[in-house]
Amino acid sequence: MGSGKTTAGRLIADALGLPLSDSDPFLQKEHGGTAAQLAAREGAAALHGYEADHVLRELAGEPKVIAAAASTVEDPRVRAALREAFVVWVDAADEVLAARMRSSDHRPDFDPAAMRARRAPYFREVADLVCDVGVLGPEQVRDAVLERMGLPAGGRH
């Protein structure tokens, strides 16, 4: 949350010629609210269930880039499904994530340090690549992904 997954995801999708599926529009369309609204209205557990459903549904379909909510790695079904995917963990220092989370009212007010403590082991389990977005810009994330996939950086492939 606040890691820039949508921006980097769009660049990666464009470079690969694939569609992007983003958790934020999914939540809005399927459940009628932003992550913050759903967390306030139905609780964090319901929100995280919806976010996991997004990833599971999209992984079962045609190839695409999925900008998934970080909570999804807590679900063992999602972790199992991600073993067949190329997974990028877009991460940053807690202070960076906290500042970004406060920059938009569509994000719930969760504590990055608490989330990291729970989720980091799961991310390490599934991630093929970790990108520190406190240091790397979206284009650099895209280029790191393409390089890791054995493709030239930059344009469409």
Beta strands, then each sheet from edge to edge (+ up, - down):
strand 1: 20-22
strand 2: 65-67
strand 3: 88-91
strand 4: 129-132
sheet 1: 1+ 2+
sheet 2: 3+ 4+
end
